[in-house]
Amino acid sequence: MQRKVESLLPKRLSAAAELVPLSGIVCDIGCDHGYLSIFLLQQGKASHLIAMDVNQGPLERARENARIFGLEEQMECRLSDGLAKVEPGEADFFVCAGMGGRLIMKIMSDYPETTASMKGALLQPQSDIGQVRRFVYKLGWHIEKEDIVFEEDGGERKTGKYYPMFLALPGREDLPSDAELAYGSLLKQKNPDVLQDFLHYQLKIREEAKTQVQNGTTKRARERLIQLNKRTDKIKEVLSQMRITGRRIREKKLPVAEWNDLYTG
């Protein structure tokens, strides 16, 4: 009986795997220990996995884990800087999880023919999230679905981090509003309750920052206050949209369990 890797996956990677559609050959870029690659194979979401990393150490761990879980034949490990070692048309889908947004955009830009040959990607940027969303649309792709999870760091204070992620597919759509680019589309969000918590958290941070600079007289302080005001306006816009949608749901007397269905379609 084949061992299951699911219990070893952090919450953010389990959520990422759920957004990955059924695919043939999948590239896991920056595979680290290879657990996400193994999970996609065990779930039948990939028939073959190309696990890639720019460093030899993580790649050796992924190769060993593939052996432990009996997936050596289905999981190929390649030393690769992004998509460098993947030929156009060789794979159907790729995953970029747990890396900075600028790096994700670089990976997709460095090998445009390989990126263009893909049928989609699961992106989980750790920074510059709005810029990555905008990049996806400028590339001629669009965001099909979104998710966001909060993962505790295991400390006594119950602190942690929010992890937004989205499924990007080829095919043009109109560029979303600045607010949606910054925080995602409510109609495509799987976990609006977690998104709402994240928005309130972001709003609190920026309101606290505003109190520190609002009495400043320097040019830099004034520019910073303008920037913070723009950001808080975007957050409030998305929160307002959520309240309107929530009221419509209540008026229709729909069960809370059907909330996600309305958002993911």
BALOBA-1460 file (C-alpha; in Angstrom, 3 decimals):
// residues 265
<rec num="1" residu="m" x="0.000" y="0.000" z="0.000"/>
<rec num="2" residu="q" x="1.440" y="3.340" z="-1.086"/>
<rec num="3" residu="r" x="2.212" y="5.839" z="1.675"/>
<rec num="4" residu="k" x="0.367" y="9.160" z="1.585"/>
<rec num="5" residu="v" x="2.222" y="12.460" z="1.708"/>
<rec num="6" residu="e" x="-0.786" y="14.629" z="2.556"/>
<rec num="7" residu="s" x="-0.015" y="14.852" z="6.293"/>
<rec num="8" residu="l" x="3.434" y="16.306" z="5.520"/>
<rec num="9" residu="l" x="2.121" y="19.168" z="3.414"/>
<rec num="10" residu="p" x="1.846" y="22.628" z="4.989"/>
<rec num="11" residu="k" x="-1.567" y="24.238" z="4.681"/>
<rec num="12" residu="r" x="-0.477" y="26.627" z="1.943"/>
<rec num="13" residu="l" x="0.670" y="23.772" z="-0.297"/>
<rec num="14" residu="s" x="-2.474" y="21.710" z="0.315"/>
<rec num="15" residu="a" x="-4.523" y="24.717" z="-0.777"/>
<rec num="16" residu="a" x="-2.307" y="25.212" z="-3.825"/>
<rec num="17" residu="a" x="-2.780" y="21.572" z="-4.836"/>
<rec num="18" residu="e" x="-6.557" y="21.937" z="-4.671"/>
<rec num="19" residu="l" x="-6.451" y="24.734" z="-7.254"/>
<rec num="20" residu="v" x="-4.392" y="22.689" z="-9.706"/>
<rec num="21" residu="p" x="-6.694" y="21.218" z="-12.377"/>
<rec num="22" residu="l" x="-6.328" y="17.748" z="-13.829"/>
<rec num="23" residu="s" x="-3.221" y="17.962" z="-15.983"/>
<rec num="24" residu="g" x="-0.843" y="15.678" z="-17.812"/>
<rec num="25" residu="i" x="2.781" y="16.662" z="-17.292"/>
<rec num="26" residu="v" x="3.281" y="19.223" z="-14.512"/>
<rec num="27" residu="c" x="6.404" y="21.230" z="-13.651"/>
<rec num="28" residu="d" x="6.938" y="22.078" z="-9.988"/>
<rec num="29" residu="i" x="9.377" y="25.017" z="-10.091"/>
<rec num="30" residu="g" x="11.313" y="25.455" z="-6.868"/>
<rec num="31" residu="c" x="10.189" y="22.020" z="-5.705"/>
<rec num="32" residu="d" x="12.154" y="22.041" z="-2.415"/>
<rec num="33" residu="h" x="11.402" y="18.705" z="-0.654"/>
<rec num="34" residu="g" x="9.097" y="17.568" z="-3.467"/>
<rec num="35" residu="y" x="6.045" y="16.961" z="-1.276"/>
<rec num="36" residu="l" x="3.731" y="19.023" z="-3.490"/>
<rec num="37" residu="s" x="4.951" y="17.122" z="-6.558"/>
<rec num="38" residu="i" x="4.333" y="13.799" z="-4.818"/>
<rec num="39" residu="f" x="0.882" y="14.895" z="-3.660"/>
<rec num="40" residu="l" x="-0.178" y="15.932" z="-7.178"/>
<rec num="41" residu="l" x="0.846" y="12.505" z="-8.444"/>
<rec num="42" residu="q" x="-0.924" y="10.690" z="-5.617"/>
<rec num="43" residu="q" x="-4.089" y="12.727" z="-6.242"/>
<rec num="44" residu="g" x="-4.034" y="11.882" z="-9.929"/>
<rec num="45" residu="k" x="-3.769" y="15.531" z="-10.919"/>
<rec num="46" residu="a" x="-0.583" y="14.815" z="-12.841"/>
<rec num="47" residu="s" x="0.475" y="11.762" z="-14.817"/>
<rec num="48" residu="h" x="4.112" y="12.816" z="-14.747"/>
<rec num="49" residu="l" x="5.935" y="15.382" z="-12.640"/>
<rec num="50" residu="i" x="9.056" y="17.371" z="-13.495"/>
<rec num="51" residu="a" x="10.331" y="18.581" z="-10.125"/>
<rec num="52" residu="m" x="12.847" y="21.391" z="-10.572"/>
<rec num="53" residu="d" x="15.047" y="23.489" z="-8.350"/>
<rec num="54" residu="v" x="17.992" y="25.812" z="-8.908"/>
<rec num="55" residu="n" x="19.901" y="24.197" z="-6.024"/>
<rec num="56" residu="q" x="21.208" y="20.638" z="-5.878"/>
<rec num="57" residu="g" x="20.395" y="20.093" z="-2.171"/>
<rec num="58" residu="p" x="16.597" y="20.456" z="-2.406"/>
<rec num="59" residu="l" x="16.600" y="18.440" z="-5.617"/>
<rec num="60" residu="e" x="18.342" y="15.529" z="-3.886"/>
<rec num="61" residu="r" x="15.742" y="15.662" z="-1.095"/>
<rec num="62" residu="a" x="12.942" y="15.608" z="-3.670"/>
<rec num="63" residu="r" x="14.550" y="12.666" z="-5.465"/>
<rec num="64" residu="e" x="14.891" y="10.737" z="-2.209"/>
<rec num="65" residu="n" x="11.294" y="11.459" z="-1.230"/>
<rec num="66" residu="a" x="10.112" y="10.263" z="-4.637"/>
<rec num="67" residu="r" x="11.952" y="6.991" z="-3.950"/>
<rec num="68" residu="i" x="10.438" y="6.714" z="-0.446"/>
<rec num="69" residu="f" x="6.925" y="7.128" z="-1.825"/>
<rec num="70" residu="g" x="7.542" y="4.779" z="-4.754"/>
<rec num="71" residu="l" x="7.186" y="7.407" z="-7.467"/>
<rec num="72" residu="e" x="10.637" y="7.342" z="-9.086"/>
<rec num="73" residu="e" x="9.153" y="6.450" z="-12.476"/>
<rec num="74" residu="q" x="6.599" y="9.259" z="-12.470"/>
<rec num="75" residu="m" x="8.678" y="12.014" z="-10.859"/>
<rec num="76" residu="e" x="11.682" y="13.340" z="-12.709"/>
<rec num="77" residu="c" x="14.063" y="15.742" z="-10.937"/>
<rec num="78" residu="r" x="15.938" y="18.407" z="-12.907"/>
<rec num="79" residu="l" x="18.474" y="21.013" z="-11.850"/>
<rec num="80" residu="s" x="17.003" y="24.090" z="-13.520"/>
<rec num="81" residu="d" x="16.822" y="27.848" z="-13.156"/>
<rec num="82" residu="g" x="13.088" y="28.354" z="-13.628"/>
<rec num="83" residu="l" x="11.886" y="26.899" z="-16.928"/>
<rec num="84" residu="a" x="15.382" y="26.750" z="-18.441"/>
<rec num="85" residu="k" x="15.399" y="22.940" z="-18.728"/>
<rec num="86" residu="v" x="11.874" y="22.586" z="-20.109"/>
<rec num="87" residu="e" x="11.286" y="22.611" z="-23.855"/>
<rec num="88" residu="p" x="8.200" y="24.347" z="-25.323"/>
<rec num="89" residu="g" x="5.367" y="21.826" z="-25.463"/>
<rec num="90" residu="e" x="7.085" y="19.378" z="-23.116"/>
<rec num="91" residu="a" x="4.762" y="20.090" z="-20.182"/>
<rec num="92" residu="d" x="1.124" y="21.091" z="-19.754"/>
<rec num="93" residu="f" x="1.113" y="23.047" z="-16.499"/>
<rec num="94" residu="f" x="3.504" y="24.560" z="-13.990"/>
<rec num="95" residu="v" x="3.478" y="25.556" z="-10.340"/>
<rec num="96" residu="c" x="5.357" y="28.465" z="-8.752"/>
<rec num="97" residu="a" x="4.712" y="28.391" z="-5.012"/>
<rec num="98" residu="g" x="6.595" y="29.863" z="-2.090"/>
<rec num="99" residu="m" x="8.711" y="32.418" z="-3.946"/>
<rec num="100" residu="g" x="8.707" y="36.160" z="-4.479"/>
<rec num="101" residu="g" x="6.454" y="37.778" z="-7.036"/>
<rec num="102" residu="r" x="9.322" y="39.341" z="-8.976"/>
<rec num="103" residu="l" x="10.948" y="35.939" z="-9.341"/>
<rec num="104" residu="i" x="7.694" y="34.423" z="-10.615"/>
<rec num="105" residu="m" x="7.381" y="37.153" z="-13.247"/>
<rec num="106" residu="k" x="11.025" y="36.624" z="-14.245"/>
<rec num="107" residu="i" x="10.508" y="32.870" z="-14.585"/>
<rec num="108" residu="m" x="7.531" y="33.402" z="-16.886"/>
<rec num="109" residu="s" x="9.333" y="36.106" z="-18.885"/>
<rec num="110" residu="d" x="12.723" y="34.441" z="-19.345"/>
<rec num="111" residu="y" x="11.370" y="31.610" z="-21.493"/>
<rec num="112" residu="p" x="8.288" y="33.074" z="-23.225"/>
<rec num="113" residu="e" x="7.910" y="30.228" z="-25.731"/>
<rec num="114" residu="t" x="7.803" y="27.632" z="-22.962"/>
<rec num="115" residu="t" x="5.372" y="29.729" z="-20.906"/>
<rec num="116" residu="a" x="3.135" y="30.264" z="-23.955"/>
<rec num="117" residu="s" x="3.018" y="26.517" z="-24.616"/>
<rec num="118" residu="m" x="1.548" y="25.810" z="-21.169"/>
<rec num="119" residu="k" x="-2.161" y="25.301" z="-20.500"/>
<rec num="120" residu="g" x="-2.011" y="27.088" z="-17.162"/>
<rec num="121" residu="a" x="-0.134" y="27.809" z="-13.948"/>
<rec num="122" residu="l" x="-0.706" y="27.862" z="-10.203"/>
<rec num="123" residu="l" x="0.974" y="30.963" z="-8.783"/>
<rec num="124" residu="q" x="1.503" y="31.605" z="-5.074"/>
<rec num="125" residu="p" x="3.620" y="34.767" z="-4.831"/>
<rec num="126" residu="q" x="4.971" y="35.771" z="-1.434"/>
<rec num="127" residu="s" x="5.328" y="39.437" z="-2.421"/>
<rec num="128" residu="d" x="4.310" y="41.921" z="-5.142"/>
<rec num="129" residu="i" x="1.027" y="40.054" z="-5.473"/>
<rec num="130" residu="g" x="-0.823" y="42.854" z="-7.254"/>
<rec num="131" residu="q" x="2.010" y="43.216" z="-9.754"/>
<rec num="132" residu="v" x="1.878" y="39.483" z="-10.496"/>
<rec num="133" residu="r" x="-1.861" y="39.671" z="-11.159"/>
<rec num="134" residu="r" x="-1.336" y="42.612" z="-13.514"/>
<rec num="135" residu="f" x="1.507" y="40.751" z="-15.250"/>
<rec num="136" residu="v" x="-0.750" y="37.724" z="-15.838"/>
<rec num="137" residu="y" x="-3.295" y="39.885" z="-17.667"/>
<rec num="138" residu="k" x="-0.660" y="41.738" z="-19.690"/>
<rec num="139" residu="l" x="0.692" y="38.354" z="-20.747"/>
<rec num="140" residu="g" x="-2.657" y="37.598" z="-22.384"/>
<rec num="141" residu="w" x="-3.717" y="35.211" z="-19.626"/>
<rec num="142" residu="h" x="-6.347" y="35.661" z="-16.922"/>
<rec num="143" residu="i" x="-7.021" y="34.532" z="-13.376"/>
<rec num="144" residu="e" x="-9.627" y="31.787" z="-13.249"/>
<rec num="145" residu="k" x="-9.818" y="31.062" z="-9.503"/>
<rec num="146" residu="e" x="-8.283" y="32.382" z="-6.284"/>
<rec num="147" residu="d" x="-7.741" y="31.166" z="-2.750"/>
<rec num="148" residu="i" x="-6.147" y="32.521" z="0.407"/>
<rec num="149" residu="v" x="-5.224" y="30.650" z="3.589"/>
<rec num="150" residu="f" x="-3.790" y="31.625" z="6.953"/>
<rec num="151" residu="e" x="-1.074" y="29.341" z="8.238"/>
<rec num="152" residu="e" x="0.075" y="29.598" z="11.848"/>
<rec num="153" residu="d" x="3.800" y="29.546" z="12.491"/>
<rec num="154" residu="g" x="3.492" y="27.146" z="15.440"/>
<rec num="155" residu="g" x="4.513" y="29.659" z="18.078"/>
<rec num="156" residu="e" x="2.766" y="30.285" z="21.380"/>
<rec num="157" residu="r" x="1.396" y="33.658" z="20.177"/>
<rec num="158" residu="k" x="-0.559" y="31.972" z="17.379"/>
<rec num="159" residu="t" x="0.971" y="34.234" z="14.765"/>
<rec num="160" residu="g" x="1.323" y="33.301" z="11.139"/>
<rec num="161" residu="k" x="1.024" y="34.490" z="7.581"/>
<rec num="162" residu="y" x="-1.610" y="34.853" z="4.868"/>
<rec num="163" residu="y" x="-0.926" y="33.083" z="1.569"/>
<rec num="164" residu="p" x="-2.875" y="34.273" z="-1.493"/>
<rec num="165" residu="m" x="-2.724" y="32.093" z="-4.599"/>
<rec num="166" residu="f" x="-4.437" y="31.860" z="-7.956"/>
<rec num="167" residu="l" x="-4.974" y="29.671" z="-11.002"/>
<rec num="168" residu="a" x="-3.857" y="31.479" z="-14.160"/>
<rec num="169" residu="l" x="-4.973" y="30.289" z="-17.591"/>
<rec num="170" residu="p" x="-4.257" y="31.447" z="-21.159"/>
<rec num="171" residu="g" x="-7.006" y="33.595" z="-22.658"/>
<rec num="172" residu="r" x="-7.605" y="37.302" z="-22.519"/>
<rec num="173" residu="e" x="-10.069" y="38.990" z="-20.193"/>
<rec num="174" residu="d" x="-10.590" y="42.668" z="-19.452"/>
<rec num="175" residu="l" x="-8.049" y="44.058" z="-17.014"/>
<rec num="176" residu="p" x="-9.667" y="44.123" z="-13.533"/>
<rec num="177" residu="s" x="-9.906" y="47.245" z="-11.394"/>
<rec num="178" residu="d" x="-6.905" y="48.375" z="-9.355"/>
<rec num="179" residu="a" x="-8.623" y="47.083" z="-6.209"/>
<rec num="180" residu="e" x="-9.124" y="43.617" z="-7.721"/>
<rec num="181" residu="l" x="-5.544" y="43.526" z="-8.972"/>
<rec num="182" residu="a" x="-4.330" y="44.355" z="-5.480"/>
<rec num="183" residu="y" x="-6.562" y="41.937" z="-3.551"/>
<rec num="184" residu="g" x="-8.262" y="39.632" z="-6.044"/>
<rec num="185" residu="s" x="-11.725" y="39.145" z="-7.475"/>
<rec num="186" residu="l" x="-14.507" y="38.272" z="-5.045"/>
<rec num="187" residu="l" x="-16.303" y="36.329" z="-7.758"/>
<rec num="188" residu="k" x="-13.299" y="34.037" z="-8.103"/>
<rec num="189" residu="q" x="-12.331" y="33.757" z="-4.427"/>
<rec num="190" residu="k" x="-12.739" y="30.371" z="-2.777"/>
<rec num="191" residu="n" x="-12.395" y="31.612" z="0.828"/>
<rec num="192" residu="p" x="-13.992" y="35.070" z="1.125"/>
<rec num="193" residu="d" x="-14.072" y="34.821" z="4.928"/>
<rec num="194" residu="v" x="-10.279" y="34.452" z="5.079"/>
<rec num="195" residu="l" x="-9.901" y="37.224" z="2.506"/>
<rec num="196" residu="q" x="-12.019" y="39.481" z="4.715"/>
<rec num="197" residu="d" x="-9.764" y="38.751" z="7.710"/>
<rec num="198" residu="f" x="-6.728" y="39.497" z="5.556"/>
<rec num="199" residu="l" x="-8.212" y="42.803" z="4.376"/>
<rec num="200" residu="h" x="-8.972" y="43.941" z="7.929"/>
<rec num="201" residu="y" x="-5.415" y="42.987" z="8.898"/>
<rec num="202" residu="q" x="-3.991" y="44.987" z="5.995"/>
<rec num="203" residu="l" x="-6.248" y="47.935" z="6.806"/>
<rec num="204" residu="k" x="-5.106" y="47.946" z="10.438"/>
<rec num="205" residu="i" x="-1.439" y="47.964" z="9.428"/>
<rec num="206" residu="r" x="-1.904" y="50.903" z="7.080"/>
<rec num="207" residu="e" x="-4.065" y="52.906" z="9.469"/>
<rec num="208" residu="e" x="-1.355" y="52.525" z="12.109"/>
<rec num="209" residu="a" x="1.253" y="53.640" z="9.589"/>
<rec num="210" residu="k" x="-0.840" y="56.692" z="8.701"/>
<rec num="211" residu="t" x="-0.885" y="57.886" z="12.308"/>
<rec num="212" residu="q" x="2.903" y="57.858" z="12.288"/>
<rec num="213" residu="v" x="3.294" y="60.060" z="9.193"/>
<rec num="214" residu="q" x="0.148" y="62.200" z="9.054"/>
<rec num="215" residu="n" x="1.748" y="65.037" z="11.029"/>
<rec num="216" residu="g" x="4.989" y="64.929" z="9.080"/>
<rec num="217" residu="t" x="6.047" y="68.064" z="7.223"/>
<rec num="218" residu="t" x="8.684" y="66.635" z="4.900"/>
<rec num="219" residu="k" x="8.031" y="65.822" z="1.242"/>
<rec num="220" residu="r" x="8.737" y="62.158" z="1.909"/>
<rec num="221" residu="a" x="6.141" y="62.049" z="4.721"/>
<rec num="222" residu="r" x="3.500" y="63.684" z="2.491"/>
<rec num="223" residu="e" x="4.187" y="61.243" z="-0.346"/>
<rec num="224" residu="r" x="4.002" y="58.320" z="2.048"/>
<rec num="225" residu="l" x="0.644" y="59.527" z="3.395"/>
<rec num="226" residu="i" x="-0.751" y="59.828" z="-0.144"/>
<rec num="227" residu="q" x="0.402" y="56.281" z="-0.882"/>
<rec num="228" residu="l" x="-1.158" y="54.937" z="2.308"/>
<rec num="229" residu="n" x="-4.453" y="56.718" z="1.603"/>
<rec num="230" residu="k" x="-4.622" y="55.155" z="-1.868"/>
<rec num="231" residu="r" x="-3.980" y="51.708" z="-0.440"/>
<rec num="232" residu="t" x="-6.565" y="52.028" z="2.335"/>
<rec num="233" residu="d" x="-9.121" y="53.260" z="-0.227"/>
<rec num="234" residu="k" x="-8.563" y="50.086" z="-2.279"/>
<rec num="235" residu="i" x="-8.987" y="47.889" z="0.796"/>
<rec num="236" residu="k" x="-12.180" y="49.690" z="1.796"/>
<rec num="237" residu="e" x="-13.497" y="49.300" z="-1.764"/>
<rec num="238" residu="v" x="-13.085" y="45.526" z="-1.652"/>
<rec num="239" residu="l" x="-14.594" y="45.323" z="1.852"/>
<rec num="240" residu="s" x="-17.571" y="47.352" z="0.648"/>
<rec num="241" residu="q" x="-18.062" y="44.941" z="-2.248"/>
<rec num="242" residu="m" x="-17.972" y="42.054" z="0.206"/>
<rec num="243" residu="r" x="-20.646" y="43.638" z="2.391"/>
<rec num="244" residu="i" x="-22.904" y="44.185" z="-0.617"/>
<rec num="245" residu="t" x="-22.442" y="40.609" z="-1.802"/>
<rec num="246" residu="g" x="-22.979" y="39.259" z="1.710"/>
<rec num="247" residu="r" x="-26.225" y="41.204" z="2.014"/>
<rec num="248" residu="r" x="-27.444" y="39.767" z="-1.296"/>
<rec num="249" residu="i" x="-26.646" y="36.280" z="-0.074"/>
<rec num="250" residu="r" x="-28.616" y="36.882" z="3.140"/>
<rec num="251" residu="e" x="-31.554" y="38.343" z="1.210"/>
<rec num="252" residu="k" x="-31.692" y="35.202" z="-0.905"/>
<rec num="253" residu="k" x="-31.502" y="33.190" z="2.347"/>
<rec num="254" residu="l" x="-28.772" y="30.963" z="0.988"/>
<rec num="255" residu="p" x="-26.903" y="28.660" z="3.387"/>
<rec num="256" residu="v" x="-23.435" y="29.821" z="4.330"/>
<rec num="257" residu="a" x="-22.126" y="26.566" z="2.848"/>
<rec num="258" residu="e" x="-23.151" y="27.816" z="-0.602"/>
<rec num="259" residu="w" x="-21.126" y="31.037" z="-0.234"/>
<rec num="260" residu="n" x="-18.104" y="29.558" z="-1.996"/>
<rec num="261" residu="d" x="-20.229" y="28.244" z="-4.859"/>
<rec num="262" residu="l" x="-21.322" y="31.775" z="-5.661"/>
<rec num="263" residu="y" x="-17.745" y="32.933" z="-5.786"/>
<rec num="264" residu="t" x="-16.184" y="30.072" z="-7.736"/>
<rec num="265" residu="g" x="-19.065" y="29.496" z="-10.085"/>
